[in-house]
Amino acid sequence: MSKFGELIETRVPVLLDFYAEWDDASTTMHPVLRDVAAALGDKARVIKIDVDKNQELSEALRVKGLPTLMIYKNGEMKWRQSGEQDANTIIGLLKEYV
């Protein structure tokens, strides 16, 4: 969990994508998140977290639906939503915290 603290304690916003390879909605989001990362470059970070490999973290953050997206900045959660989102919506949200 201390590694998680290092991930979210940054000045640039961090988008966390909690996903599972067996979940269709999660895999649908992969190209969308690549587009988000490409559009924002070094102004934000996009980090994918496999819930099957990170069960303790997923439980601690009460991740129920997939995909679950969260935006953190300076260690504080700024936004959270489960379900698919389009790239423009996510880019707009991240730009609020740049």
N, C-alpha and C positions, 0 to 999 in steps of 0.2 A: 504493500500500500504506500510505502514511502516514495516509491518510484512514481506513483500516481500524483502525489503532491508536487513532485518536480515537474511533471507534465503540465499541470494547470497553474503553477505559480509563475506565469509569464506576463509580460506587458502586452504581448499581442494576443488577440482572442484565439482560443483553441476550440475547435469543433470536434466533439467526440461522437463517433458513430458506433453504437453498440449494435452488433449484427451477429448473424449466424449463417453459415454457408448453406444450411438446409432450408432457410427461410426465403421464399421467393421475393417478398417485399425488400428484404435486406440486399439481395443480390441485384435487384432492380436499381437500388440507390448507388451502387458502385460507380457507374459512369457519371452519374449526377455529381457525386462528390469529387471525382477527378476533375470535372469541369469547374467546380467551386474552387478547388485548390489551384488550378491553372489560372483562373480569373483573378484571384487575390494574391498569388505569389507569396512573397515573404511578409505580407501584411496580416496574415492569419495562418494557423496551422490546422490541418485536418488529420485526425488520428482515428484509425479504425480499431475497435476493440472487439475481438471474438468472445462472445459470452460463454461459449463452451470451454475456452481456455482461460477465462478470467471470471470464474463463477463467484469467487469471494467478493470481488469488486462489484460485479453486477448485482449481487444480493445486497451489498452495503448501500448501493445507490438506488435500490428498489426498481431495477429495470424489469418490467413485466412484458410490455409489448415490444415487438421488433419491427423495423429498426427503431431505436430510441436515440435521438440526437440531443446533445447538450452543448451549450456554449459556456466556457469558463474564461474569466479574465482576472488576473491577479489573485488566483486561488478561489474566486467566488463564482458560483453558478449564476449566470445572467439569464439563461433561457433554456427551456427543455420541452421536447415534444416527441411523442411516439407516432410512428407512421411515416409514410412517404411524403417527401417535400420536393418541390422543384428547385432547380439551381438558382434561379433569380430570387426566390424567396430567401433561401439560405444566404446568398451573397448579400442581399439587402440587410438581413439581420446581423451578419458579421460586420458589415461596414459601420453599423451603429456603434461598435465597440473598438474600432481601429483607432 
